[in-house]
Amino acid sequence: MPLDPVFRKEAEELVKEQMASYDPSHDWLHVDRVRRQALKIARDEINQGKTIDLELVELAALFHDIGDAKFHKEGQPTGREIVMAFLSKHNYQKADDVAKITENVSFRKELAGIKNEWADSCIELHIVQDADKLDAIGAFGVMRCAAYSGFKNRPLYDPAEKAQLNMTYEQYQAQTKANVGCAISHFHEKLFRLKDMMKTPTAIKMAQKRHDLMVTFVQQIEEEYSMDE
């Protein structure tokens, strides 16, 4: 069932309030794209005969970046705490399911490789994960990478820097903490990996075109920097 319009409006207002201090790569417009993408994937999968809770997908997509580790400060409520407080206030019966999904939507969490029966089988989780990854690649992915690099005052392209290919969870955590790595390295270290991390048939089909655009973009960057040398 679709969300009640009044409930949806209040949820959107919560997200806008939480995202207000984030940079453009993680703003309300990003969240809205992920929400719309997740619902599109869900409907496509339903048309293929799968049973999916659209209400759960929409709420999890809306709340997926609340309490994001990149922006969370010590002493602040966690994303789960904020989501649970809001949903409990509305006596929402599936509050824990929503919070559980939002806690597991990030490249960082997938890189950690935490596996369990629920994470392997929850299609609503897979849909929101895929929707978030799709917004990290393609044309929006290029712009988001540049926006976040600017926000963190990282170089756009440093030809002397060697990307850490096949980066582990520990390496990714260390890099984030040290605030190092240029924007173009981020393509090699993370964004080029996302195509092969998609889980739903719909997202797998969509990812290739966006991946190819990024490959062309990075090749163009390198060509322009070389100045035909």
Residue, then its C-alpha position, 0 to 999 in steps of 0.5 A: m500500500p502507498l503511504d498515507p499522504v500526511f504521514r509521507k509529508e511529515a517523513e519528508e519534512l524530517v528528512k529535509e531537516q536532517m539533510a539541511s547541514y549536508d553537502p549537495s551530494h547528500d542533500w534532500l534532492h539525492v534522497d528524493r532521487v533514491r526514493r523515486q529510483a527505489l520505487k521504480i525498481a520495486r514496481d519493475e520487480i513486482n511486474q516480474g512476479k515478486t512480492i515487495d512491500l512498497e511502503l517499507v521501500e519508500l520509508a527506508a529510501l527516505f531515511h537511508d542517509i539519516g545519521d550518515a557516518k560521514f556527517h555524524k558527530e559524537g554525542q548526536p542521536t544515531g540514525r536508528e534513534i532518529v528514525m525509531a523516535f519518528l516512527s514510534k511517535h506515529n505508532y508505525q508497526k514496521a518501525d524496526d524493519v525500516a530502521k534495520i534497512t536504513e542501517n544497512v544501506s551504504f557502500r561501507k556496510e556492504l564492503a564490511g561483508i557482514k552476511n546473515e540470512w536476513a541481509d541475503s534475503c530481504i528484497e526491500l533492502h536490496i532495492v534501496q541499496d541498489a537505488d542508492k548505488l545507482d545514484a552514485i554512478g552515471a551523470f549524477g554520480v560524477m557530479r556528486c563525486a565532485a561535490y563531495s570532494g569540494f566539500k572535503n577540500r580534496p583535489l579533483y585530480d592528482p596524477a601522482e596519486k595511485a588509487q587503492l584498487n580492491m580497497t578493503y573495509e579497513q582501508y576505506q575506513a582509514q582513508t575516510k578518517a584521514n580525509v585523503g584521496c582525489a576525486i578521480s581515485h574515488f572512481h577507481e576505488k569505489l564507483f567503478r565497483l558498484k556496477d557489479m554490486m547490484k542485486t536486483p535484475t532491474a538495477i543490474k540492467m540500468a547500471q551498465k549505461r551509467h558505468d560506461l558514462m563514468v569510464t568515458f568521463v575518466q578517460q576524457i579527464e586523463e586525456e585533457y590532463s595529458m595535453d596530448e603529450 
